[in-house]
């Protein structure tokens, strides 16, 4: 298939990455839209979520990652995640690299979504072209009518899945035992350890994450208070 025959639908927020321009330069047909799910639709059932290394880690802590994975898997047959950048940055971004690798494991094993690393925007563009080219026929509707998720249970699972070592199955068991995310987050190590598949070591990591004080620079706090 010729490059000129390739077509992608790209989220408007990806303009600043420079990737849409790279794709246009080589002749790919690019349509910029406000996508409710994913960043690049390269075929009717193939959607790509692109994240920098820092954004991937941030999305773990704020709960976005697993909610996005749920929605990617729910609406597309072939979702994938691209992590763009230098993976050596992980140790500079988070004190515990296992947070990153734990999330990668959950995405790959629990959600069955492949994760592909690329070093920069240029290589991401080349990967997208390759993924688009292998689809063959590129005509037909790419966009779907997707409503914002209003499933409370799914959102509750996403919150708990942001905890270290917690996948969807374990999150479901936590909700079943404690009744709500709030009760789950307030559970003791002993209570968490009783959940099937949890174990004391994982329970300790969860409590450590939840109980450790934020190490924001004291001077910054004082300046903020003064400005207020």
C-alpha positions in Angstrom: 0.0 0.0 0.0 1.2 3.5 -0.9 1.8 6.1 1.8 -0.7 8.4 0.1 -3.4 5.8 0.6 -3.0 5.8 4.4 -5.4 7.6 6.6 -5.4 8.4 10.3 -7.8 10.3 12.6 -5.8 12.2 15.3 -6.8 13.9 18.5 -6.4 17.7 18.4 -4.2 17.7 21.5 -1.5 15.8 19.6 -0.7 18.8 17.5 1.9 20.0 19.9 3.7 16.6 19.7 4.7 17.4 16.1 3.7 13.9 15.0 0.7 15.0 12.9 3.0 17.3 10.9 5.6 14.5 10.4 2.8 12.3 9.1 1.5 15.0 6.7 5.0 15.6 5.4 5.3 12.0 4.1 1.8 12.0 2.6 -0.4 10.4 5.1 -4.0 11.7 5.1 -4.5 13.2 8.5 -7.9 14.2 10.0 -7.7 16.2 13.3 -10.7 15.6 15.6 -11.5 15.8 19.3 -11.3 12.2 20.1 -13.1 10.9 23.3 -10.8 7.9 23.4 -7.2 7.5 22.3 -4.9 9.7 20.3 -4.5 8.0 17.0 -7.1 5.9 15.2 -5.2 4.0 12.4 -8.1 1.7 11.4 -11.7 1.2 12.4 -10.8 -1.1 15.3 -7.2 0.0 16.0 -6.7 2.9 18.4 -3.4 4.1 19.9 -2.9 6.0 23.2 0.5 7.9 23.2 2.1 8.8 26.4 5.4 10.3 27.4 7.3 8.5 30.2 6.4 11.2 32.7 2.7 11.3 31.6 2.5 7.5 31.9 3.7 7.7 35.5 1.4 10.7 36.3 -1.6 8.8 34.9 -0.9 5.9 37.2 -1.0 8.1 40.3 -4.0 10.2 39.3 -6.0 7.1 38.2 -6.3 8.1 34.5 -4.4 5.2 33.1 -6.6 2.3 34.1 -9.8 4.3 33.3 -8.3 4.9 29.8 -7.4 1.2 29.5 -11.0 0.2 30.4 -12.4 2.5 27.7 -9.8 1.5 25.1 -10.6 -2.1 25.6 -14.4 -1.5 25.8 -14.7 0.3 22.5 -11.9 -1.0 20.3 -10.9 -4.5 19.3 -7.2 -3.6 18.9 -6.0 -0.9 21.3 -2.3 -0.2 22.0 -0.3 2.2 24.1 2.9 3.9 23.0 5.3 5.1 25.7 7.5 7.7 24.1 10.9 8.9 25.5 13.9 7.7 27.5 13.0 5.0 30.0 16.0 5.9 32.0 14.0 9.0 33.1 11.9 6.7 35.3 14.3 6.8 38.2 14.3 10.6 38.0 10.5 10.9 38.0 9.6 8.5 40.7 11.4 7.2 43.8 10.0 3.7 43.1 10.5 2.4 39.5 8.3 -0.6 40.4 5.3 1.8 40.2 6.0 2.2 36.5 6.7 -1.5 35.9 3.8 -2.6 38.0 1.5 -0.4 35.9 3.0 -1.7 32.6 2.4 -5.3 33.9 -1.2 -4.5 34.8 -1.9 -3.0 31.3 -0.3 -5.9 29.5 -1.6 -8.8 31.6 -4.9 -7.5 33.1 -6.2 -5.4 30.2 -4.4 -7.4 27.4 -3.2 -4.1 25.8 0.2 -4.2 24.2 2.7 -1.5 25.2 5.3 -0.3 22.7 8.2 2.0 23.6 9.6 4.5 21.2 12.5 6.9 21.8 11.1 10.0 20.1 8.3 11.6 18.0 10.0 10.6 14.7 10.1 7.0 15.6 6.5 7.1 16.9 5.4 8.5 13.6 7.1 5.6 11.8 5.5 3.1 14.0 2.1 4.6 13.4 2.6 4.4 9.6 3.6 0.8 9.9 0.5 0.0 12.0 -1.7 1.9 9.6 -0.2 0.2 6.5 -0.8 -3.3 7.8 -4.6 -2.7 8.1 -5.0 -2.8 4.3 -8.3 -1.1 3.6 -8.5 2.4 5.2 -11.9 3.6 4.0 -15.1 3.6 6.1 -16.0 5.3 9.4 -13.2 5.5 12.0 -15.1 7.5 14.6 -17.6 6.0 17.0 -20.3 7.5 19.0 -18.7 7.1 22.5 -20.3 8.4 25.6 -18.3 9.4 28.6 -18.3 6.6 31.0 -20.9 6.9 33.7 -20.4 3.5 35.2 -19.7 4.2 38.9 -18.4 0.6 39.5 -16.0 1.0 36.6 -14.7 4.3 38.0 -14.4 2.8 41.5 -12.3 0.0 40.1 -10.1 2.5 38.2 -9.4 4.3 41.5 -8.3 1.1 43.3 -6.3 -0.1 40.2 -4.0 2.9 40.7 -2.6 1.3 43.8 0.7 -0.5 43.5 0.2 -4.2 42.5 -3.6 -3.9 42.2 -5.2 -5.1 39.0 -8.9 -5.2 38.2 -9.5 -8.6 39.8 -7.9 -7.6 43.1 -9.7 -4.2 43.0 -13.0 -6.1 42.6 -12.2 -8.2 45.6 -11.4 -5.1 47.6 -14.8 -3.5 46.7 -16.6 -6.7 47.5 -15.0 -7.0 51.0 -15.0 -3.3 52.0 -18.0 -2.0 50.1 -16.5 1.2 48.7 -13.1 2.7 47.6 -13.1 4.9 50.7 -13.3 1.9 53.0 -10.7 0.1 51.0 -8.3 3.0 51.2 -8.8 3.1 55.0 -8.3 -0.6 55.6 -5.4 -1.7 57.7 -2.5 -4.0 56.6 -4.1 -6.9 58.4 -7.5 -6.3 56.8 -5.9 -5.9 53.3 -3.8 -9.0 53.7 -6.9 -11.2 54.2 -8.0 -10.5 50.6 -7.3 -13.4 48.3 -4.2 -12.7 46.2 -3.2 -9.6 48.2 -0.5 -10.9 50.6 1.1 -8.9 53.4 3.9 -7.5 51.3 1.5 -5.9 48.8 -0.7 -4.7 51.6 2.3 -3.0 53.2 3.2 -1.3 50.0 -0.3 0.1 49.6 -0.4 1.4 53.1 3.0 2.9 52.7 1.9 4.8 49.6 -1.3 6.0 51.2 0.3 7.0 54.6 3.6 8.5 53.5 3.6 12.3 53.9 4.0 14.4 50.8 7.6 15.7 50.6 6.7 19.1 49.1 9.5 21.6 49.7 8.7 23.6 52.9 9.9 26.8 51.4 7.5 26.4 48.5 4.6 25.9 50.9 5.6 29.0 52.8 5.8 31.0 49.6 2.4 29.8 48.5 0.8 30.7 51.8 2.4 34.1 51.7 1.1 34.7 48.2 -2.4 33.8 49.3 
